[in-house]
Amino acid sequence: MPISRRDALRLGAASVMAGAGAGVVTGCDSPAAITEAVPWQMADYTLRIATGRIELAPDTIVSTTTYNGQFPGPLLRFTEGRPVVVDVHNHTSTPELLHWHGQRVPAEVDGSAEEGTPYIPAYGMRRLSFTPGPAGFRFYHTHVAAMDDLARGTYTGQAGPVCIEPKANPGAYDQEVFLTLKEFEPSLSHGGDIPQTFLAGSPVPDLKDKGEKAMAGSLARGMPRGYEVGYRAFSINGRKLGHGEPIKVKTGQRVLFHVLNASATEIRSLALPGHTFEVVALDGNPVPRQAEVPVLWIGTAERVSALVEMNHPGVWVLGDTSDEDRNAGMGTVVEYADSTGSPQWTTPPAFTWDYRTFADSGSAIQQPDHTFDLLVEKRNASDKGFNIWPLNGVPFSQDTDKPVLDVQRGKRYRLRLRNASDDIHPIHLHRHTFEVTHIAGTPTHGLRKDVVMLGGYQTLDLDFTADQPGLSLFHCHQQLHMDYGFMILLRCS
């Protein structure tokens, strides 16, 4: 079913260069609801879920499910405090969910079946009415369980950026660029994880000992390593390196890059030879301390907003630091005016990604009313070759929607995670913004996010105020981990 000319003009392009700023608000108090469509009331935006083919390059055409026949989905620009109506049509044969990642909206709108959000029925539609918030760089994506079906969930092309503009726009830059990083054509293997050492922090000895003993025991019993996902095709804004329009800049410009990692399972890196990134916001929230870094490391579902001073003329590859992934397509071209020639790449220096760089040091100003301790474990290959991920010994049940932690509205809670696995977990809390209060062995405060990477055999403390009534999902954003147990519900009353 084609979209109307009005919808096409309203939705615009997925990669947009226009003025906007970063900011936050403390809440989103206006009511939101799913309503029946009113024929004479026009939606502000229309999203259509459908399967189709997208061209990453002339030799790489993939079949997947997208929004409005494109990847990434259209950039949606909202204004904080201004209600919107979004019609979502599902042109597929299976029920779908659309999650408003990073926004504070009621559970019936949020897009999680575990919270009670109704599905968008097969060949049906739902009208969503809500007030966007908080301001900043958010995104939307499917939230269905994929399990062993790599044509479902976040393995598909169902992801798109959201920019919620603040009422006051402080923008101090010349150009704004949205980049969505994504792999396609996934497959399963028993190869095991590739060790990743880019994240700051040291293993906690007792966690490492516990995890290594569990893995050694499993392998000694003749079990294979649990399934992992690999990919054949890589892209930025739906095009492989060398096959999209270059980002055109001029010497002296300040360019604000908004980078979204829309991967189902992968952590991504990004570098631009001869340039540095001044990180100004993480997950759409301004950081307490802006800092320049040579490489961005971005966990699954994380977003980074960074300013780049265009002071090194030439034609450059902006790409992943992995030669294999970059050469397979994970990159794009930055082209200065009056510069010609083939895009150039130089390997950046090794760099450790450290959230403490962007946070204030020292303990949180406000202490929690209660702390929940959560132990993360891996049961290797224990479900038909897939790893199971229990929290405190109990994997989440898709049948019963349990376990559930009860919290009281208005109180402050701390989630203290202890990771007895060597995997890095991108941790996400729905419908809230949390404060990172202890990471890489150090107390911090002021750094507010909705996804943060928990290092292998490390600990992490997250504080949040229970200000959203009803159910909120807390989970690892790695699709394999979430589907196989790494979830828990918070129930606020």
NORCORZI-V263773 format. One record per residue. N is the residue number from 0. PHI is phi in whole degrees, -180 to 180 (999 if undefined). OMEGA is omega in degrees with one decimal (* if undefined). BURIAL is I if it has 9 or more other C-alpha atoms within 8 Angstrom, else O. Layout:
n = [N | N]
phi = [PHI | PHI]
omega = [OMEGA | OMEGA]
burial = [BURIAL | BURIAL]
This chain:
n = [0 | 1 | 2 | 3 | 4 | 5 | 6 | 7 | 8 | 9 | 10 | 11 | 12 | 13 | 14 | 15 | 16 | 17 | 18 | 19 | 20 | 21 | 22 | 23 | 24 | 25 | 26 | 27 | 28 | 29 | 30 | 31 | 32 | 33 | 34 | 35 | 36 | 37 | 38 | 39 | 40 | 41 | 42 | 43 | 44 | 45 | 46 | 47 | 48 | 49 | 50 | 51 | 52 | 53 | 54 | 55 | 56 | 57 | 58 | 59 | 60 | 61 | 62 | 63 | 64 | 65 | 66 | 67 | 68 | 69 | 70 | 71 | 72 | 73 | 74 | 75 | 76 | 77 | 78 | 79 | 80 | 81 | 82 | 83 | 84 | 85 | 86 | 87 | 88 | 89 | 90 | 91 | 92 | 93 | 94 | 95 | 96 | 97 | 98 | 99 | 100 | 101 | 102 | 103 | 104 | 105 | 106 | 107 | 108 | 109 | 110 | 111 | 112 | 113 | 114 | 115 | 116 | 117 | 118 | 119 | 120 | 121 | 122 | 123 | 124 | 125 | 126 | 127 | 128 | 129 | 130 | 131 | 132 | 133 | 134 | 135 | 136 | 137 | 138 | 139 | 140 | 141 | 142 | 143 | 144 | 145 | 146 | 147 | 148 | 149 | 150 | 151 | 152 | 153 | 154 | 155 | 156 | 157 | 158 | 159 | 160 | 161 | 162 | 163 | 164 | 165 | 166 | 167 | 168 | 169 | 170 | 171 | 172 | 173 | 174 | 175 | 176 | 177 | 178 | 179 | 180 | 181 | 182 | 183 | 184 | 185 | 186 | 187 | 188 | 189 | 190 | 191 | 192 | 193 | 194 | 195 | 196 | 197 | 198 | 199 | 200 | 201 | 202 | 203 | 204 | 205 | 206 | 207 | 208 | 209 | 210 | 211 | 212 | 213 | 214 | 215 | 216 | 217 | 218 | 219 | 220 | 221 | 222 | 223 | 224 | 225 | 226 | 227 | 228 | 229 | 230 | 231 | 232 | 233 | 234 | 235 | 236 | 237 | 238 | 239 | 240 | 241 | 242 | 243 | 244 | 245 | 246 | 247 | 248 | 249 | 250 | 251 | 252 | 253 | 254 | 255 | 256 | 257 | 258 | 259 | 260 | 261 | 262 | 263 | 264 | 265 | 266 | 267 | 268 | 269 | 270 | 271 | 272 | 273 | 274 | 275 | 276 | 277 | 278 | 279 | 280 | 281 | 282 | 283 | 284 | 285 | 286 | 287 | 288 | 289 | 290 | 291 | 292 | 293 | 294 | 295 | 296 | 297 | 298 | 299 | 300 | 301 | 302 | 303 | 304 | 305 | 306 | 307 | 308 | 309 | 310 | 311 | 312 | 313 | 314 | 315 | 316 | 317 | 318 | 319 | 320 | 321 | 322 | 323 | 324 | 325 | 326 | 327 | 328 | 329 | 330 | 331 | 332 | 333 | 334 | 335 | 336 | 337 | 338 | 339 | 340 | 341 | 342 | 343 | 344 | 345 | 346 | 347 | 348 | 349 | 350 | 351 | 352 | 353 | 354 | 355 | 356 | 357 | 358 | 359 | 360 | 361 | 362 | 363 | 364 | 365 | 366 | 367 | 368 | 369 | 370 | 371 | 372 | 373 | 374 | 375 | 376 | 377 | 378 | 379 | 380 | 381 | 382 | 383 | 384 | 385 | 386 | 387 | 388 | 389 | 390 | 391 | 392 | 393 | 394 | 395 | 396 | 397 | 398 | 399 | 400 | 401 | 402 | 403 | 404 | 405 | 406 | 407 | 408 | 409 | 410 | 411 | 412 | 413 | 414 | 415 | 416 | 417 | 418 | 419 | 420 | 421 | 422 | 423 | 424 | 425 | 426 | 427 | 428 | 429 | 430 | 431 | 432 | 433 | 434 | 435 | 436 | 437 | 438 | 439 | 440 | 441 | 442 | 443 | 444 | 445 | 446 | 447 | 448 | 449 | 450 | 451 | 452 | 453 | 454 | 455 | 456 | 457 | 458 | 459 | 460 | 461 | 462 | 463 | 464 | 465 | 466 | 467 | 468 | 469 | 470 | 471 | 472 | 473 | 474 | 475 | 476 | 477 | 478 | 479 | 480 | 481 | 482 | 483 | 484 | 485 | 486 | 487 | 488 | 489 | 490 | 491 | 492]
phi = [999 | -73 | -87 | -74 | -61 | -62 | -62 | -62 | -68 | -70 | -77 | 70 | -88 | -75 | -113 | -124 | -115 | -159 | -81 | -164 | -130 | -112 | -177 | -138 | -125 | -83 | -171 | -139 | -95 | -69 | -69 | -135 | -160 | -93 | -128 | -73 | -65 | -105 | -54 | -89 | -99 | -79 | -75 | -71 | -141 | -128 | -117 | -122 | -90 | -157 | -86 | -177 | -119 | -124 | -98 | -78 | -164 | -55 | -98 | -137 | -116 | -114 | -98 | -162 | -106 | -135 | -102 | 57 | 70 | -143 | -134 | -67 | -62 | -57 | -67 | -102 | -106 | -111 | -122 | -57 | 83 | -107 | -59 | -132 | -125 | -125 | -93 | -118 | -104 | -110 | -97 | -108 | -90 | -126 | -61 | -132 | -133 | -123 | -98 | -90 | -67 | 89 | -102 | -99 | -128 | -61 | -59 | -72 | -107 | -57 | 103 | -122 | -62 | -64 | -84 | 106 | -66 | -65 | -70 | -84 | -67 | -57 | 57 | -128 | -149 | -137 | -103 | -109 | -119 | -160 | -106 | -65 | 168 | -79 | -64 | 133 | -90 | -118 | -158 | -127 | -163 | -68 | -135 | -87 | -74 | -100 | 53 | -95 | -96 | -80 | -104 | -124 | 61 | -77 | -70 | -83 | -92 | -85 | -158 | -158 | -80 | -129 | -118 | -98 | -81 | -72 | -64 | -108 | -104 | -89 | -42 | -124 | -156 | -100 | -152 | -125 | -131 | -101 | -126 | -115 | -97 | -160 | -105 | -134 | 58 | -78 | -150 | -97 | -150 | -103 | -70 | 86 | -72 | -87 | -56 | -121 | -121 | -78 | -91 | -64 | 113 | -114 | -61 | -86 | -52 | -69 | -69 | -64 | -62 | -63 | -67 | -69 | -66 | -64 | -67 | -61 | -64 | -64 | -65 | -66 | -83 | 88 | -80 | -76 | -69 | -61 | -59 | -125 | -111 | -120 | -136 | -102 | -123 | -130 | -156 | -122 | 54 | 76 | -134 | -74 | -51 | 92 | -123 | -112 | -67 | -69 | -83 | -96 | -133 | -125 | -58 | 95 | -72 | -108 | -109 | -97 | -96 | -107 | -113 | -114 | -93 | -95 | -64 | -78 | -144 | -100 | -90 | -119 | -124 | -152 | -140 | -129 | -52 | 80 | -132 | -123 | -106 | -95 | -73 | -112 | -153 | -123 | 56 | 86 | -105 | -54 | -83 | -61 | -131 | -73 | -149 | -93 | -136 | -83 | -140 | -98 | -112 | -132 | -70 | -53 | 77 | -77 | -129 | -126 | -112 | -142 | -89 | -126 | -80 | -84 | -130 | -139 | -57 | 152 | -120 | -124 | -91 | -96 | -155 | -69 | -73 | -76 | -58 | -63 | -71 | -64 | -67 | -86 | 131 | -81 | -175 | -147 | -110 | -109 | -124 | -74 | -60 | 70 | -105 | -135 | 109 | -75 | -61 | -108 | -133 | -130 | -72 | -75 | -66 | -57 | -143 | -94 | -84 | -133 | -58 | -63 | -59 | -103 | -107 | -85 | -80 | 98 | -67 | -60 | -65 | -103 | -89 | -75 | -79 | -157 | -120 | -103 | -93 | -128 | -95 | -96 | -131 | -123 | -100 | -62 | 51 | -91 | -127 | 53 | 93 | -95 | -70 | -107 | -123 | -80 | -108 | 53 | 84 | -124 | -75 | -66 | -101 | -69 | -81 | -108 | 55 | -135 | -84 | -132 | -106 | -91 | -131 | -107 | -61 | 93 | -91 | -101 | -125 | -116 | -101 | -106 | -101 | -122 | -99 | -94 | -136 | -88 | -78 | -89 | -114 | -80 | -88 | -131 | -116 | -72 | 64 | -144 | -111 | -108 | -108 | -79 | -113 | -161 | -152 | 53 | 79 | -133 | -72 | -140 | -155 | 92 | -89 | -112 | -145 | -124 | -139 | -148 | -83 | -94 | -71 | -61 | 58 | -116 | -118 | -156 | -113 | -125 | -111 | -148 | -99 | -76 | -114 | -120 | -67 | 95 | -96 | -132 | -91 | -121 | -161 | -78 | -85 | -72 | -56 | -62 | -73 | -61 | -64 | -110 | 118 | -83 | -150 | -155 | -102 | -106 | -116 | -103 | -132]
omega = [-175.4 | 174.4 | -177.3 | 177.6 | 179.0 | 179.1 | -178.5 | 179.6 | -176.9 | -175.3 | 178.0 | -177.7 | 179.8 | 176.9 | -170.9 | 173.4 | -177.6 | -177.3 | 172.6 | -178.3 | 179.1 | 177.7 | 178.5 | 168.6 | -172.8 | -179.1 | 179.6 | -167.0 | -177.5 | -178.1 | 175.4 | -177.5 | 168.8 | -176.2 | 173.2 | 179.9 | 174.5 | -170.5 | -175.0 | 178.6 | -179.3 | 174.8 | 174.2 | 178.6 | 174.1 | 176.8 | -178.6 | 179.3 | -178.6 | 175.3 | 179.9 | -177.8 | 175.3 | -177.6 | 174.1 | 176.9 | -179.8 | 179.9 | -178.8 | 177.4 | -173.9 | 174.3 | -177.8 | 175.9 | -173.8 | 168.7 | 176.4 | 174.1 | -176.9 | 169.4 | -8.0 | 174.0 | -176.6 | 171.2 | 177.1 | 177.9 | 176.0 | 172.7 | -178.5 | 177.5 | -179.3 | -176.8 | 178.5 | 174.5 | 179.3 | 174.1 | 179.2 | 179.5 | 178.2 | -179.4 | 178.7 | -176.2 | -179.6 | 177.2 | -176.8 | 175.1 | 174.9 | -176.7 | 176.1 | -172.0 | 176.2 | -179.5 | 177.3 | -179.4 | -179.8 | -175.1 | -177.7 | 178.4 | -168.2 | 176.7 | 178.4 | 179.2 | -179.2 | 178.6 | -179.2 | 176.3 | 176.6 | 175.2 | 166.7 | -169.9 | 174.7 | -179.4 | 179.0 | -179.9 | 170.0 | 175.4 | -179.7 | 176.3 | -178.3 | 175.4 | -174.9 | 175.8 | -2.3 | 178.8 | 178.0 | -176.3 | 178.9 | 170.7 | 178.8 | -178.6 | 176.3 | 178.3 | 176.2 | 175.6 | 179.7 | -174.6 | -177.8 | -179.3 | -176.0 | 172.3 | -178.5 | 173.5 | -175.4 | 169.6 | -179.9 | 178.5 | -178.9 | 175.6 | 177.4 | -177.2 | 174.8 | 172.6 | 176.7 | -173.7 | 177.7 | 178.8 | 175.0 | -175.1 | -176.2 | -167.1 | 178.9 | -179.2 | -175.1 | -174.6 | -178.8 | -176.3 | 176.2 | 179.5 | 177.2 | -176.6 | -173.5 | 174.1 | 177.9 | -179.7 | -179.2 | 174.8 | -178.5 | 174.0 | 176.8 | -173.8 | -176.9 | -179.3 | 167.7 | -178.9 | 179.5 | -173.1 | -175.0 | -171.4 | -179.2 | 177.9 | -178.6 | 177.1 | 173.4 | -170.9 | -176.3 | 176.5 | 178.7 | 180.0 | -179.8 | -178.0 | -178.3 | 177.3 | 179.5 | 179.9 | -179.2 | 178.8 | 178.7 | -179.3 | 179.1 | 177.8 | 176.7 | 179.5 | 174.6 | 170.0 | -177.7 | -178.3 | 168.0 | -177.9 | 172.3 | -174.0 | 178.7 | -174.3 | -176.3 | -175.4 | 165.7 | -175.1 | 174.0 | 177.6 | 175.0 | 178.7 | 179.1 | -175.7 | 175.4 | 175.3 | 178.5 | 170.8 | -174.0 | -175.9 | 175.6 | 178.1 | 179.2 | 179.2 | 168.1 | -177.4 | 177.7 | 177.5 | 171.4 | -173.1 | 178.7 | 171.7 | -177.4 | 179.9 | 172.3 | -170.4 | -167.0 | 166.4 | -175.6 | 173.3 | -177.8 | 178.2 | 176.5 | -174.6 | 177.8 | -176.9 | 172.5 | 178.8 | 171.4 | -175.8 | -177.7 | 179.8 | 174.1 | -175.4 | 178.3 | -178.3 | 179.0 | -178.6 | 177.2 | -178.6 | 175.4 | -176.2 | 177.3 | 179.7 | 179.7 | -176.7 | 170.7 | 170.6 | -168.4 | 178.5 | 177.2 | 178.2 | 174.4 | 172.6 | 176.1 | 172.9 | -173.4 | 175.5 | 175.9 | 174.4 | -178.7 | -173.6 | -178.0 | -172.5 | 178.7 | 173.7 | -168.0 | 170.1 | 168.9 | -170.6 | 179.3 | 179.7 | 174.6 | 179.9 | -177.7 | -177.6 | 179.4 | 180.0 | 176.3 | 172.9 | -174.6 | 178.8 | 174.2 | -174.4 | 171.9 | -172.8 | 175.4 | 174.2 | 178.9 | 175.8 | 179.8 | 177.4 | -179.5 | 177.6 | -176.2 | 176.3 | 169.3 | -176.2 | 178.8 | 176.1 | 175.2 | -174.3 | 177.7 | 177.8 | -172.7 | 179.8 | -178.6 | 178.0 | -173.5 | -177.0 | 169.9 | -179.5 | 178.8 | -176.4 | 178.4 | -179.1 | 179.8 | -179.3 | -177.1 | 172.7 | -179.1 | 178.1 | 171.6 | 175.8 | -177.1 | 177.4 | 178.9 | 177.9 | 177.1 | 172.0 | -169.6 | 171.0 | -170.4 | 175.4 | 179.8 | 178.6 | 178.7 | 175.4 | 171.9 | -174.1 | 178.7 | 167.9 | -175.3 | 174.4 | -175.3 | 173.4 | 179.4 | 178.6 | 175.8 | -178.8 | -175.6 | -174.8 | 177.0 | 13.5 | -178.4 | 173.3 | -179.8 | 176.9 | -179.6 | -176.9 | 178.2 | 179.8 | -179.1 | -176.2 | 175.2 | 171.5 | -178.9 | -176.2 | 175.3 | -171.0 | 178.1 | 174.0 | 178.9 | 179.0 | 169.5 | -176.9 | 172.2 | -172.2 | -177.5 | 173.6 | 179.7 | 166.9 | 179.8 | 165.1 | -178.7 | 176.5 | 177.4 | -172.9 | 173.7 | -177.1 | -179.8 | 176.9 | -172.4 | 172.6 | 178.8 | 170.1 | 175.5 | -177.9 | -175.5 | -174.3 | 168.1 | 170.7 | 174.8 | -178.8 | 173.1 | -175.4 | 177.7 | -179.6 | 179.5 | 177.2 | -176.6 | 174.7 | 176.9 | 177.4 | 176.0 | 173.7 | -178.5 | -176.6 | 178.9 | -177.3 | 179.6 | -175.2 | 175.0 | -176.6 | 175.1 | -173.4 | 167.8 | -176.1 | 173.0 | -169.7 | 179.0 | -178.5 | 179.9 | -176.3 | -174.8 | 164.2 | -174.2 | 176.6 | 171.4 | 178.5 | 170.0 | -179.2 | -175.4 | 179.2 | *]
burial = [O | O | O | O | O | O | I | I | O | O | I | O | O | I | I | I | O | O | O | O | I | I | I | I | O | O | O | I | O | O | O | I | I | I | O | O | O | O | O | O | O | O | I | O | I | I | I | I | I | I | I | I | O | I | I | I | I | O | O | O | I | I | O | I | I | I | I | I | I | I | I | I | I | I | I | I | O | I | I | I | I | O | O | I | I | I | I | I | I | I | I | I | O | O | I | I | I | I | I | I | I | I | I | I | I | I | I | I | I | I | I | I | I | I | I | I | I | O | I | I | I | I | I | I | I | I | I | I | I | I | I | I | I | I | I | I | I | I | I | I | I | I | I | I | O | I | O | O | O | I | O | I | I | I | I | I | I | I | I | I | I | I | I | I | I | I | O | O | I | O | O | O | I | I | I | I | I | I | I | I | I | I | I | I | O | I | O | O | I | I | O | I | O | O | O | O | O | O | I | I | I | O | I | I | O | O | I | I | O | I | I | I | O | I | I | O | O | I | I | O | O | O | I | O | I | I | I | I | I | O | I | I | I | I | I | I | I | I | I | I | I | O | O | O | O | O | O | O | I | O | I | O | I | I | I | I | I | I | I | I | I | I | I | I | I | O | I | I | I | I | I | I | I | O | I | I | I | I | I | I | I | I | I | I | I | I | I | I | I | I | I | O | I | I | I | I | I | I | I | I | I | I | I | I | I | I | I | I | I | I | O | O | O | O | I | I | I | I | I | I | I | O | O | O | I | I | O | I | I | I | I | I | I | I | I | I | O | O | I | O | O | O | I | O | I | O | O | I | O | O | O | O | I | O | O | I | O | I | I | I | O | O | I | I | O | O | O | I | O | O | I | O | O | I | I | I | I | I | I | I | I | I | O | O | I | I | I | I | I | I | I | O | O | O | I | I | I | O | O | O | I | I | I | I | O | O | I | O | I | O | I | I | I | I | I | I | I | I | I | I | I | I | O | O | I | I | I | I | I | I | I | I | I | I | I | I | I | I | I | I | O | O | I | I | I | I | I | I | I | I | I | I | I | I | I | I | I | I | I | I | I | I | I | I | I | I | I | I | I | I | I | I | I | I | I | I | I | I | I | I | I | I | I | I | I | I | I | I | I | I | I | I | O]
